[in-house]
């Protein structure tokens, strides 16, 4: 039965009274090494995003959400999830991703622990945040100008957080919804392990595609020649025979040596599960629905 409750009146938020952050100081997404202003749309709290052309927009509406997985991790023993927690979390993420890819026709492009939020059981806690915002508005930065992609077919352009970028993105190839599957593998690793799988930084600490690809080569092995042929940029890093040119040293490790929390059959199953996502060729990566029924993910589900 539909609720007869009258909709709440729009809230009127303060239009002044906050400290302004200096425009020269980078905050939030501006601190991302690959930040591009045109990819973001800043709004005031309580504002509805508007289009200069006043065209219709599809909006996603969801219940209020809480802390991110990135914020949750430090609160857990050892700062990482148990394998059982990872399984439960990833079942929900993969189910949602399958809907995006097969029903909504959306490529997320930005899956990472700080973008995955937990629900809130007691929404009364939100009233405290509302009161605080009215009484002492948070500092903000005023910008004059300002991306999920719609459609799951071939796209092009720089996407994804730096250490999470799929190889086809780094090499300026066209990409599709399988970039999200690569991201899922990276998220699983970060939730379960004590370090990122890739650093993507040179000795000076700067983002460096050569070092990133060298790390991928160590973990994934040599890329297929057919895959390299899809990119004009691949010649910067590999010769015509697929041999690494040495833009950066290839680390002396592989996925098996990097994984240190599991042993025996469970480790083998976990690495096999990851290998279904972390592939050079996007078409070799499993779909979200296929991953949902992977034996490692389903372990303990029917006990």
KOLKETI-293000 format. One record per atom (N, C-alpha, C): residue in three letters; x negated, y negated, z negated. Coordinates in steps of 0.05 Angstrom, whole numbers, padded with zeros to 5 digits, always signed. Each point is the difference from the previous one (the first is absolute). Layout:
AlaXYZ
...
END
This chain:
Unk-00017+00024+00000
Unk+00017-00024+00000
Unk-00018-00025+00000
Unk+00006-00018+00017
Unk-00017-00024+00003
Unk+00004-00018-00025
Unk-00022-00013-00008
Unk+00001-00018-00023
Unk+00015-00026+00008
Unk+00017-00010-00019
Unk+00014-00025+00005
Unk-00014-00024-00013
Unk-00024+00005-00010
Unk-00015-00021-00014
Unk-00006-00023+00019
Unk+00004-00024-00009
Unk-00006-00024+00017
Unk-00030-00003+00003
Unk-00009-00006+00024
Unk-00029-00004+00004
Unk-00011-00023-00017
Unk-00024+00003-00009
Unk-00013-00021-00016
Unk-00005-00024+00017
Unk+00002-00024-00013
Unk-00007-00024+00014
Unk-00030-00001+00006
Unk-00008-00013+00022
Unk-00029-00002+00005
Unk-00014-00014-00023
Unk-00024+00009-00007
Unk-00015-00012-00022
Unk-00015-00025+00011
Unk+00000-00021-00016
Unk-00015-00024+00008
Unk-00026+00000-00016
Unk-00022+00004+00014
Unk-00026+00001-00013
Unk-00013-00027-00001
Unk-00018-00005-00019
Unk-00014-00026-00002
Unk-00013-00008+00027
Unk+00002-00025+00006
Unk-00013-00011+00024
Unk-00025-00016-00006
Unk-00008+00000-00026
Unk-00024-00014-00009
Unk-00007+00010-00027
Unk-00022-00010-00011
Unk-00007+00007-00027
Unk-00021+00021-00002
Unk-00012+00008+00022
Unk-00021+00020-00001
Unk-00027-00012+00008
Unk-00021+00014-00007
Unk-00027-00009+00007
Unk-00005+00009+00029
Unk-00012-00019+00016
Unk-00006+00006+00028
Unk-00029+00011+00002
Unk-00003+00022+00014
Unk-00026+00013+00004
Unk-00013-00014+00024
Unk-00026-00007-00004
Unk-00015-00013+00021
Unk+00001+00017+00026
Unk+00005-00013+00022
Unk+00002+00014+00026
Unk-00025+00014+00008
Unk-00023-00009-00011
Unk-00026+00012+00007
Unk-00005+00026-00015
Unk+00016+00006-00020
Unk-00004+00024-00016
Unk+00017+00023+00011
Unk-00013+00022+00010
Unk+00016+00022+00011
Unk+00014+00016-00022
Unk+00025+00008+00005
Unk+00015+00016-00019
Unk+00014+00023+00015
Unk+00006+00021-00015
Unk+00015+00023+00010
Unk-00010+00009+00028
Unk+00018-00001+00020
Unk-00008+00011+00026
Unk-00022-00016+00014
Unk-00005-00024-00009
Unk-00021-00017+00011
Unk-00028+00011-00007
Unk-00001+00018-00020
Unk-00026+00011-00008
Unk-00007+00025+00017
Unk+00018+00009+00016
Unk-00005+00023+00018
Unk-00020-00008+00021
Unk-00021+00016+00004
Unk-00020-00008+00021
Unk+00011-00004+00027
Unk+00021+00015+00008
Unk+00012-00002+00027
Unk+00025-00018+00000
Unk+00003-00017-00020
Unk+00023-00017-00002
Unk+00004-00019+00024
Unk+00024+00000+00010
Unk+00008-00019+00022
Unk+00026-00013-00008
Unk+00000-00027-00003
Unk+00024-00014-00010
Unk+00026+00006+00016
Unk-00003+00004+00026
Unk+00025+00004+00016
Unk+00014+00026-00006
Unk-00014+00018-00015
Unk+00012+00026-00007
Unk+00018-00002-00025
Unk+00001-00023-00013
Unk+00014-00002-00025
Unk+00020-00023+00001
Unk+00022+00003-00016
Unk+00021-00020-00001
Unk+00003-00008-00029
Unk-00011-00022-00009
Unk+00003-00008-00028
Unk+00028-00012-00006
Unk+00012+00007-00022
Unk+00025-00012-00008
Unk-00001-00008-00029
Unk+00018-00018-00008
Unk+00003-00007-00028
Unk+00017+00021-00014
Unk-00003+00002-00026
Unk+00016+00019-00015
Unk+00030-00008+00003
Unk+00016+00020+00007
Unk+00028-00006+00004
Unk+00008-00008+00028
Unk-00020-00005+00017
Unk+00005-00009+00027
Unk+00006+00024+00018
Unk+00018-00004+00019
Unk+00006+00020+00021
Unk-00017-00007+00024
Unk-00017+00019+00010
Unk-00016-00006+00024
Unk+00018-00009+00023
Unk-00009-00021+00013
Unk+00014-00011+00023
Unk-00017+00001+00025
Unk+00014+00001+00023
Unk-00013+00000+00026
Unk+00004-00027+00013
Unk-00021-00011+00012
Unk+00002-00025+00014
Unk+00021+00001+00022
Unk+00004+00024+00011
Unk+00019+00003+00021
Unk+00028+00007-00011
Unk+00002+00003-00027
Unk+00026+00007-00013
Unk+00012+00026+00011
Unk-00018+00018+00009
Unk+00010+00026+00009
Unk+00005+00018-00024
Unk+00014+00022+00005
Unk+00007+00019-00021
Unk-00025+00016-00007
Unk-00002+00007-00026
Unk-00022+00017-00009
Unk+00011+00024-00015
Unk-00013+00022+00002
Unk+00007+00024-00016
Unk-00016-00002-00026
Unk+00014+00001-00023
Unk-00013-00002-00026
Unk+00003+00026-00015
Unk-00021+00007-00015
Unk+00001+00024-00017
Unk+00007-00009-00028
Unk+00021+00012-00011
Unk+00009-00007-00027
Unk-00002+00024-00018
Unk-00013-00003-00023
Unk-00003+00023-00018
Unk+00002-00009-00029
Unk+00004+00018-00018
Unk+00002-00008-00028
Unk-00026-00012-00010
Unk+00000-00015-00022
Unk-00024-00011-00011
Unk-00020+00022-00006
Unk-00025-00005+00006
Unk-00021+00020-00004
Unk-00021-00009-00020
Unk-00015+00020-00010
Unk-00019-00006-00021
Unk-00029-00001+00009
Unk-00017+00012-00015
Unk-00029-00001+00006
Unk-00006+00018+00024
Unk-00023-00005+00012
Unk-00009+00016+00023
Unk-00016+00024-00009
Unk-00005+00018+00018
Unk-00016+00024-00007
Unk-00029-00009-00007
Unk-00009-00022+00013
Unk-00026-00010-00006
Unk-00002-00010-00029
Unk+00022-00012-00010
Unk+00001-00009-00028
Unk+00004+00022-00019
Unk+00013+00022+00009
Unk+00005+00023-00017
Unk-00025+00016-00006
Unk-00017+00002+00020
Unk-00024+00018-00002
Unk-00017-00005-00025
Unk-00007-00025-00006
Unk-00017-00005-00024
Unk+00013+00009-00026
Unk+00026+00003+00000
Unk+00014+00008-00025
Unk+00000+00030-00004
Unk-00009+00015+00020
Unk+00000+00029-00001
Unk-00027+00011-00010
Unk+00000+00024-00012
Unk-00025+00012-00009
Unk-00020+00002+00022
Unk-00024-00011-00004
Unk-00020+00000+00021
Unk+00004-00020+00022
Unk+00022-00015-00001
Unk+00005-00020+00021
Unk+00010+00012+00026
Unk+00008+00025+00000
Unk+00010+00013+00025
Unk+00023+00018-00007
Unk+00016+00007+00021
Unk+00022+00018-00004
Unk-00008+00029-00001
Unk+00016+00016-00013
Unk-00004+00029+00001
Unk+00010+00010+00027
Unk-00007+00024+00008
Unk+00009+00011+00026
Unk+00031+00002+00000
Unk+00012+00006-00023
Unk+00029+00002-00001
Unk+00013-00027+00004
Unk-00012-00021-00011
Unk+00011-00027+00004
Unk-00003-00009+00029
Unk-00022+00007+00012
Unk-00005-00007+00029
Unk+00022+00014+00017
Unk+00005+00025-00006
Unk+00020+00015+00016
Unk+00027-00014-00002
Unk+00009-00006-00024
Unk+00026-00012-00004
Unk+00001-00027+00014
Unk-00021-00016-00003
Unk+00000-00027+00013
Unk+00000+00002+00030
Unk-00016+00018+00011
Unk-00002+00002+00029
Unk+00025+00012+00013
Unk+00015+00017-00015
Unk+00025+00010+00012
Unk+00019-00024+00005
Unk+00002-00018-00019
Unk+00017-00024+00004
Unk-00010-00018+00022
Unk-00026-00004+00001
Unk-00011-00018+00021
Unk+00004+00012+00028
Unk-00005+00026+00002
Unk+00002+00013+00026
Unk+00029+00001+00010
Unk+00019+00004-00019
Unk+00028+00000+00007
Unk+00008-00028+00011
Unk-00009-00021-00014
Unk+00006-00027+00009
Unk-00013-00005+00027
Unk-00025+00009+00004
Unk-00014-00005+00025
Unk+00013+00015+00023
Unk+00010+00024-00006
Unk+00014+00015+00021
Unk+00024-00016+00010
Unk+00015-00012-00019
Unk+00023-00016+00007
Unk-00009-00024+00017
Unk-00021-00014-00008
Unk-00010-00023+00016
Unk-00006+00008+00028
Unk-00015+00023+00003
Unk-00009+00008+00027
Unk+00022+00011+00017
Unk+00018+00016-00011
Unk+00019+00015+00016
Unk+00027-00014+00002
Unk+00008-00015-00020
Unk+00027-00012+00000
Unk-00002-00030+00005
Unk-00018-00014-00014
Unk-00001-00029+00002
Unk-00017-00010+00023
Unk-00018+00017+00010
Unk-00018-00008+00021
Unk-00020-00021-00008
Unk-00011+00003-00024
Unk-00019-00020-00012
Unk-00026+00013-00007
Unk-00022-00014+00007
Unk-00027+00008-00008
Unk-00007-00018-00024
Unk-00006+00011-00022
Unk-00005-00017-00024
Unk-00025-00016+00003
Unk-00022+00013+00007
Unk-00027-00012+00005
Unk-00015-00009-00024
Unk+00012+00001-00024
Unk-00014-00011-00024
Unk+00004+00017-00025
Unk+00000+00026+00003
Unk+00003+00017-00023
Unk-00026+00000-00017
Unk+00003-00008-00025
Unk-00022+00001-00019
Unk+00012-00001-00028
Unk-00015+00009-00020
Unk+00011+00002-00027
Unk+00012-00026-00011
Unk-00011-00023+00007
Unk+00012-00025-00011
Unk+00025-00009+00015
Unk+00008+00015+00021
Unk+00025-00006+00014
Unk+00022+00020-00006
Unk-00006+00019-00017
Unk+00020+00020-00007
Unk+00008-00005-00029
Unk+00026-00008-00004
Unk+00009-00009-00026
Unk+00018+00021-00013
Unk-00002+00001-00027
Unk+00017+00018-00015
Unk+00027-00013-00007
Unk+00020+00016-00005
Unk+00026-00011-00008
Unk+00000-00010-00029
Unk+00021-00014-00007
Unk+00004-00010-00027
Unk+00025+00012-00011
Unk-00002+00014-00023
Unk+00024+00012-00013
Unk+00016-00020-00016
Unk-00014-00018-00013
Unk+00014-00021-00017
Unk-00004-00027+00014
Unk+00020-00008+00015
Unk-00002-00025+00015
Unk+00002-00025-00018
Unk+00007+00003-00025
Unk+00003-00023-00018
Unk-00027-00014-00004
Unk-00022+00015+00005
Unk-00026-00012-00003
Unk-00004-00023+00020
Unk+00014+00002+00023
Unk-00003-00021+00020
Unk+00010-00027-00009
Unk+00018+00000-00019
Unk+00011-00026-00010
Unk-00022-00016-00012
Unk-00020+00013-00013
Unk-00022-00015-00012
Unk-00017-00013+00021
Unk-00004+00013+00023
Unk-00016-00012+00022
Unk+00016-00024+00012
Unk+00026+00004+00002
Unk+00016-00022+00011
Unk-00001-00025-00018
Unk+00003+00004-00026
Unk-00001-00022-00019
Unk-00027-00014+00001
Unk-00021+00016+00002
Unk-00027-00011+00000
Unk-00005-00017+00026
Unk+00011+00009+00022
Unk-00003-00015+00025
Unk+00015-00026-00001
Unk+00023-00001-00013
Unk+00014-00025-00002
Unk-00014-00019-00019
Unk-00010+00010-00022
Unk-00012-00017-00021
Unk-00028-00008+00007
Unk-00016+00017+00012
Unk-00028-00006+00007
Unk-00007+00014+00026
Unk+00008-00013+00023
Unk-00005+00013+00026
Unk-00029+00007+00004
Unk-00005+00022+00013
Unk-00027+00009+00005
Unk-00014-00019+00019
Unk-00027-00003-00002
Unk-00015-00017+00019
Unk+00005+00011+00029
Unk+00000-00018+00019
Unk+00004+00008+00027
Unk-00016-00017+00020
Unk-00001+00010+00024
Unk-00016-00012+00021
Unk+00020-00007+00023
Unk+00000-00024+00008
Unk+00019-00009+00021
Unk-00013+00002+00028
Unk+00011+00016+00017
Unk-00011+00003+00027
Unk+00021-00009+00021
Unk-00010-00010+00021
Unk+00018-00011+00020
Unk+00009+00021+00020
Unk-00018+00017+00009
Unk+00006+00018+00022
Unk-00002+00029-00009
Unk+00012+00010+00013
Unk-00004+00028+00004
Unk+00017+00003+00024
Unk-00006+00220-00038
Unk+00010+00008+00026
Unk+00005+00030-00002
Unk+00024+00011-00005
Unk+00006+00026+00011
Unk+00007-00002+00030
Unk-00007+00020+00015
Unk+00006+00000+00029
Unk+00025+00016+00005
Unk+00018-00010+00017
Unk+00023+00015+00008
Unk-00006+00016+00024
Unk+00009+00025+00000
Unk-00006+00018+00023
Unk-00023+00018-00008
Unk+00001+00026+00007
Unk-00020+00019-00009
Unk-00019+00008+00023
Unk+00004-00012+00024
Unk-00016+00007+00023
Unk-00026-00016+00000
Unk-00014-00001+00023
Unk-00026-00013+00001
Unk+00001-00029-00007
Unk-00018-00008-00018
Unk-00003-00027-00009
Unk-00030-00007+00003
Unk-00006-00025-00004
Unk-00028-00008+00001
Unk-00004-00024-00018
Unk-00025-00003-00010
Unk-00006-00022-00018
Unk-00011+00010-00027
Unk-00013-00018-00014
Unk-00012+00007-00026
Unk+00021+00002-00022
Unk+00001+00022-00014
Unk+00019+00005-00021
Unk-00015+00014-00023
Unk+00014+00004-00022
Unk-00009+00017-00022
Unk-00021-00014-00017
Unk-00001+00006-00026
Unk-00021-00011-00017
Unk-00027+00012+00008
Unk-00022-00015-00004
Unk-00025+00007+00012
Unk-00009+00029-00004
Unk-00002+00010-00025
Unk-00010+00027-00005
Unk+00020+00021+00008
Unk+00025-00008+00006
Unk+00021+00019+00007
Unk+00004+00002+00030
Unk-00015-00015+00016
Unk+00005-00001+00029
Unk-00006+00027+00013
Unk+00017+00009+00017
Unk-00004+00024+00015
Unk-00021-00004+00022
Unk-00013+00021+00009
Unk-00021-00004+00020
Unk+00010-00013+00026
Unk+00024+00006+00009
Unk+00010-00012+00024
Unk+00004-00030-00003
Unk+00005-00009-00024
Unk+00003-00029-00005
Unk-00027-00014+00001
Unk-00020+00012-00013
Unk-00027-00011+00000
Unk-00011-00002+00028
Unk+00006+00019+00017
Unk-00011+00001+00027
Unk+00018-00014+00020
Unk+00020-00015-00009
Unk+00017-00016+00018
Unk+00015+00016+00020
Unk+00008+00024-00008
Unk+00017+00016+00017
Unk+00029-00007-00005
Unk+00018+00009+00017
Unk+00028-00002-00006
Unk+00006+00020-00023
Unk+00021-00005-00015
Unk+00006+00017-00023
Unk+00030+00003-00002
Unk+00008+00020-00015
Unk+00029+00005-00004
Unk+00005+00007-00030
Unk+00022+00013-00005
Unk+00008+00006-00028
Unk-00020+00018-00015
Unk-00018+00013+00014
Unk-00019+00017-00013
Unk-00021-00015-00016
Unk-00001-00027+00003
Unk-00018-00016-00018
Unk+00010+00002-00029
Unk+00027+00003-00003
Unk+00011+00003-00027
Unk-00008+00026-00012
Unk-00002+00021+00016
Unk-00008+00026-00010
Unk-00029-00001-00010
Unk-00018-00014+00015
Unk-00027-00004-00009
Unk+00001-00014-00028
Unk+00016-00020-00002
Unk+00002-00015-00025
Unk+00009+00018-00023
Unk+00018+00018+00005
Unk+00010+00019-00021
Unk-00024+00016-00011
Unk-00017+00009+00018
Unk-00024+00015-00009
Unk-00017-00017-00018
Unk-00004-00025+00008
Unk-00017-00018-00016
Unk+00013-00006-00027
Unk+00026-00004-00001
Unk+00014-00005-00025
Unk-00003+00024-00019
Unk+00004+00024+00011
Unk-00002+00024-00017
Unk-00028+00002-00012
Unk-00021-00006+00016
Unk-00027+00001-00010
Unk-00004-00020-00023
Unk+00010-00024+00004
Unk-00004-00021-00020
Unk+00016+00005-00026
Unk+00022+00013+00002
Unk+00016+00007-00024
Unk-00013+00022-00016
Unk-00015+00018+00014
Unk-00010+00024-00013
Unk-00029-00001-00007
Unk-00016-00015+00016
Unk-00029+00000-00004
Unk-00009-00026-00014
Unk-00025+00000-00009
Unk-00011-00022-00016
Unk-00013-00021+00018
Unk+00000+00003+00026
Unk-00013-00019+00018
Unk+00015+00000+00026
Unk-00002-00023+00015
Unk+00011-00001+00026
Unk-00014+00020+00019
Unk+00014+00011+00019
Unk-00013+00018+00019
Unk-00020-00015+00017
Unk+00007-00024+00009
Unk-00018-00017+00016
Unk-00005-00027-00014
Unk-00024-00010+00002
Unk-00006-00027-00010
Unk+00001-00021+00022
Unk-00009+00008+00024
Unk+00001-00018+00023
Unk-00016-00026-00004
Unk-00020+00001-00016
Unk-00016-00023-00006
Unk-00030+00005+00006
Unk-00013-00021+00010
Unk-00029+00002+00005
Unk-00015-00007-00026
Unk-00027+00002+00000
Unk-00014-00005-00025
Unk+00004-00028-00012
Unk+00009-00019+00017
Unk+00006-00027-00010
Unk+00028-00002-00012
Unk+00015+00023+00001
Unk+00027+00000-00011
Unk+00021-00011+00019
Unk-00007-00004+00025
Unk+00020-00010+00019
Unk+00013+00023+00015
Unk+00026-00005+00007
Unk+00014+00020+00017
Unk-00015+00005+00025
Unk-00005+00025+00007
Unk-00017+00006+00023
Unk+00011+00025+00014
Unk+00010-00003+00025
Unk+00012+00022+00014
Unk-00020+00023+00005
Unk-00026-00007+00004
Unk-00020+00021+00005
Unk-00003+00018-00025
Unk-00001-00012-00023
Unk-00002+00016-00025
Unk+00026+00016-00005
Unk+00022-00012+00007
Unk+00026+00014-00003
Unk+00001+00025+00018
Unk-00007-00004+00025
Unk+00001+00023+00019
Unk-00021+00021-00007
Unk-00023-00008-00011
Unk-00020+00019-00008
Unk+00010+00017-00023
Unk+00015-00012-00018
Unk+00012+00015-00022
Unk+00021+00020+00011
Unk+00015-00009+00020
Unk+00020+00017+00012
Unk-00013+00024+00013
Unk-00023-00005+00014
Unk-00014+00021+00013
Unk-00010+00021-00020
Unk-00009-00009-00023
Unk-00009+00019-00021
Unk+00024+00017-00010
Unk+00023-00012-00003
Unk+00023+00014-00011
Unk+00015+00017+00020
Unk+00002-00010+00025
Unk+00016+00013+00021
Unk-00016+00016+00019
Unk-00026-00004+00001
Unk-00017+00012+00021
Unk+00000-00017+00025
Unk-00012+00010+00021
Unk-00002-00015+00025
Unk+00027-00005+00013
Unk+00005-00024+00009
Unk+00026-00005+00014
Unk+00000+00013+00027
Unk+00023+00010+00010
Unk+00002+00011+00027
Unk-00006-00021+00021
Unk-00014+00009+00021
Unk-00007-00018+00022
Unk+00025-00012+00012
Unk+00021+00016+00003
Unk+00025-00010+00011
Unk+00011-00023-00016
Unk-00002+00002-00027
Unk+00009-00021-00017
Unk-00016-00026+00004
Unk-00027+00003+00002
Unk-00017-00023+00003
Unk+00005-00014+00027
Unk+00008+00016+00020
Unk+00005-00012+00026
Unk+00024-00019+00001
Unk+00016+00001-00021
Unk+00024-00018-00001
Unk-00008-00028-00008
Unk-00024-00004-00008
Unk-00008-00026-00010
Unk-00025-00011+00014
Unk+00002-00025+00010
Unk-00024-00013+00011
Unk-00020-00007-00022
Unk+00009-00001-00024
Unk-00018-00008-00022
Unk-00017+00023-00010
Unk+00008+00025+00006
Unk-00014+00023-00011
Unk-00029+00001+00008
Unk-00007-00012+00023
Unk-00028+00001+00010
Unk-00018-00016-00019
Unk+00011-00017-00017
Unk-00016-00015-00019
Unk-00012+00019-00021
Unk+00014+00023-00005
Unk-00008+00017-00022
Unk-00008+00028+00009
Unk+00009+00010+00023
Unk-00007+00026+00010
Unk-00010-00002+00029
Unk-00018+00018+00008
Unk-00008+00000+00028
Unk+00020+00016+00016
Unk-00006+00003+00026
Unk+00019+00013+00019
Unk+00004+00030-00007
Unk-00018+00011-00016
Unk+00003+00028-00008
Unk+00012+00003-00028
Unk+00009-00022-00011
Unk+00013+00001-00026
Unk-00020+00001-00023
Unk-00025-00006+00005
Unk-00020+00000-00022
Unk-00001-00028-00013
Unk+00000+00001-00026
Unk+00000-00025-00016
Unk-00026-00016+00005
Unk+00004-00025+00006
Unk-00023-00017+00008
Unk-00016-00011-00024
Unk+00012+00001-00023
Unk-00015-00009-00024
Unk+00006-00029-00008
Unk+00024-00010+00006
Unk+00008-00027-00009
Unk-00002-00002-00030
Unk+00003+00023-00013
Unk-00003+00002-00030
Unk-00007+00030-00005
Unk-00014+00005-00022
Unk-00007+00028-00006
Unk+00025+00016-00007
Unk+00002+00025+00011
Unk+00022+00017-00006
Unk-00005+00013-00027
Unk+00017-00004-00020
Unk-00005+00012-00027
Unk-00003+00030+00000
Unk-00015+00010-00018
Unk-00005+00029-00002
Unk+00020+00013-00019
Unk+00026+00000+00008
Unk+00020+00013-00016
Unk+00023+00007+00019
Unk+00019+00015-00010
Unk+00025+00006+00015
Unk+00023-00001-00020
Unk+00024+00006+00009
Unk+00024-00002-00017
Unk-00002+00020-00023
Unk-00012+00023+00005
Unk-00002+00021-00021
Unk-00018-00009-00023
Unk-00023-00014+00006
Unk-00018-00008-00021
Unk+00011-00025-00014
Unk+00016-00016+00013
Unk+00011-00024-00013
Unk+00023+00007-00020
Unk+00014+00021+00005
Unk+00022+00008-00017
Unk-00012+00016-00024
Unk+00003-00012-00024
Unk-00014+00011-00024
Unk+00019+00009-00022
Unk+00026-00003+00004
Unk+00019+00006-00022
Unk+00011+00028+00001
Unk+00000+00013+00023
Unk+00012+00026+00003
Unk-00020+00022+00006
Unk+00008+00024-00003
Unk-00017+00023+00006
Unk+00015+00022+00013
Unk-00014+00018+00014
Unk+00012+00024+00010
Unk+00022-00004+00021
Unk+00020+00017-00002
Unk+00022-00001+00020
Unk+00015-00027-00001
Unk+00003-00011-00024
Unk+00015-00026-00001
Unk-00015-00022+00015
Unk-00026+00000-00002
Unk-00016-00020+00014
Unk+00003+00005+00030
Unk-00002+00025+00009
Unk+00002+00007+00028
Unk+00027-00009+00011
Unk+00021+00005-00015
Unk+00027-00007+00009
Unk+00003-00031+00002
Unk-00011-00014-00020
Unk+00002-00029-00001
Unk-00015-00012+00024
Unk-00024+00010+00006
Unk-00015-00011+00022
Unk+00013+00007+00027
Unk+00012+00024+00002
Unk+00014+00007+00024
Unk+00024-00019+00004
Unk+00014-00006-00021
Unk+00022-00019+00001
Unk-00009-00028+00010
Unk-00022-00010-00011
Unk-00011-00026+00008
Unk-00008+00001+00030
Unk-00012+00022+00008
Unk-00009+00002+00028
Unk+00022-00001+00020
Unk+00025+00004-00008
Unk+00023-00003+00018
Unk+00006-00029+00005
Unk-00011-00018-00016
Unk+00005-00029+00003
Unk-00025-00015+00010
Unk-00023+00009-00009
Unk-00025-00014+00007
Unk-00013+00013+00024
Unk+00009-00008+00024
Unk-00010+00011+00025
Unk-00007-00023+00018
Unk-00021+00004+00017
Unk-00007-00021+00019
Unk+00024-00005+00019
Unk+00010+00021+00012
Unk+00022-00002+00019
Unk+00027-00004-00015
Unk+00013-00022+00005
Unk+00026-00005-00014
Unk+00020+00022+00005
Unk+00000+00011+00025
Unk+00020+00020+00007
Unk-00004+00026-00015
Unk-00023+00004-00012
Unk-00005+00024-00016
Unk+00009-00002-00028
Unk+00007-00024-00009
Unk+00010-00004-00027
Unk+00028+00010-00002
Unk+00006+00012-00023
Unk+00027+00011-00005
Unk+00020-00023-00003
Unk+00025+00005+00004
Unk+00021-00020-00005
Unk+00006+00000-00030
Unk+00015-00021-00008
Unk+00007-00002-00028
Unk+00018+00024-00008
Unk+00018+00008+00017
Unk+00017+00023-00006
Unk-00015+00026-00002
Unk-00020+00004+00018
Unk-00016+00024-00002
Unk-00016+00001-00026
Unk-00010-00023-00008
Unk-00016-00001-00025
Unk+00017+00005-00024
Unk+00025-00007+00001
Unk+00018+00005-00023
Unk+00002+00030-00006
Unk-00004+00017+00020
Unk+00003+00029-00005
Unk-00027+00014+00000
Unk-00021-00016-00005
Unk-00027+00012-00002
Unk-00001+00016-00026
Unk-00013+00024+00000
Unk-00002+00017-00024
Unk-00012-00015-00024
Unk-00020-00017+00005
Unk-00012-00013-00023
Unk+00020-00019-00013
Unk+00015-00015+00016
Unk+00019-00019-00011
Unk+00024+00014-00013
Unk+00007+00023+00010
Unk+00023+00015-00011
Unk-00007+00017-00025
Unk-00025+00002-00006
Unk-00009+00016-00022
Unk+00014-00009-00026
Unk+00012+00020-00014
Unk+00013-00005-00026
Unk+00028-00012+00003
Unk+00009-00004+00024
Unk+00026-00013+00005
Unk+00024+00017-00009
Unk-00003+00027+00003
Unk+00022+00018-00005
Unk-00003+00017-00025
Unk-00018-00008-00018
Unk-00004+00015-00024
Unk+00024-00005-00019
END
